[in-house]
Amino acid sequence: GELIDEYLKPTITGERKDCIAMTEPGAGSDLRGMKTKAVKDGNDWIINGTKHFISNAHISDFVVLFASTGEDDKGRNLLSCFLVDLKQKGVEVAKGYDCVSHRGYVNNILHFNNCRIPGRNILGEKDKGFELMNVWLEATRLTVAATSVSRAERAFDIALDWSANRKQFGKVIGKFQGVSFKLADMATEIKLANLMLMESAWKIDQKTLTSQDAAMTKLFCTEMLSRVSDEAIQICGGMGLMSDIPLERIWRDARIERIWEGTSEIQRHIISRSLLRPLGA
């Protein structure tokens, strides 16, 4: 109850801002390999470690932090989730990196040096953070998929308009099969991606969404955006790479979508694992 009043309610009303910290310099896709540790000390937790690529930590009031709290019988890290105020003693919010994608996006590096937080600030059960993380990532992967579809639609609209108006060799370039077939493929891919996205969103409402569903949707939609934005630039030629039209930004921004919220390789791992495990493989 105290955590709800102190963190959840003011975040919902916009009085407080939060960020989430999973990734570390040495632990990206391998989240169980994180080095940040939380050790129980009486009724408190002592946190030490470093997180990076933390979105908008510089304007956040607290962080939803994942840290190792032990090991299982195979020697793998057991993770737990904590709520940590960023003005807490022992927390440093440092400047992050300049990113070629999403230039309006700011990432930060978080350092924890003997940061002490109350025992009650653990979110969920101790050592169950990995399971909690996977539940959250399924939803955020669909968010990435949705923005990818929308930007692909915008890139396509620009390319379509260009194809209908740009003239070369005495006629609009959309009359050339080399361009018109690109448009056909782009439109088909966008429709397929949107149908996958809508099905996954529907499954969320039905409470039947699986990790495989989320992974397939994120994988296809983000890779589709890369293909569509690249073809849109090809149709527009040199002007496609100029900042006078938004294609170069869509193209740049598309690159990160195949990395954050789980790389394309991780999505393929999730999909293939879900196919093979029922067969005992």
Secondary structure, 3 states (H helix, E strand, C coil): CHHHHHHHHHHHCCCCCEEEECCECCECCCHHHCCCEEEEECCEEEEEEEEEEEECHHHCCEEEEEEEEEECCCCCEEEEEEEEECCCCCEEEEECCCCCCCCCCCEEEEEEEEEEEEHHHEECCCCCHHHHHHHHHHHHHHHHHHHHHHHHHHHHHHHHHHHHHCEECCEEHHHCHHHHHHHHHHHHHHHHHHHHHHHHHHHHHHCCCCHHHHHHHHHHHHHHHHHHHHHHHHHHHHHHHCCCCCHHHHHHHHHHHCCCCCCHHHHHHHHHHHHHHHHCC
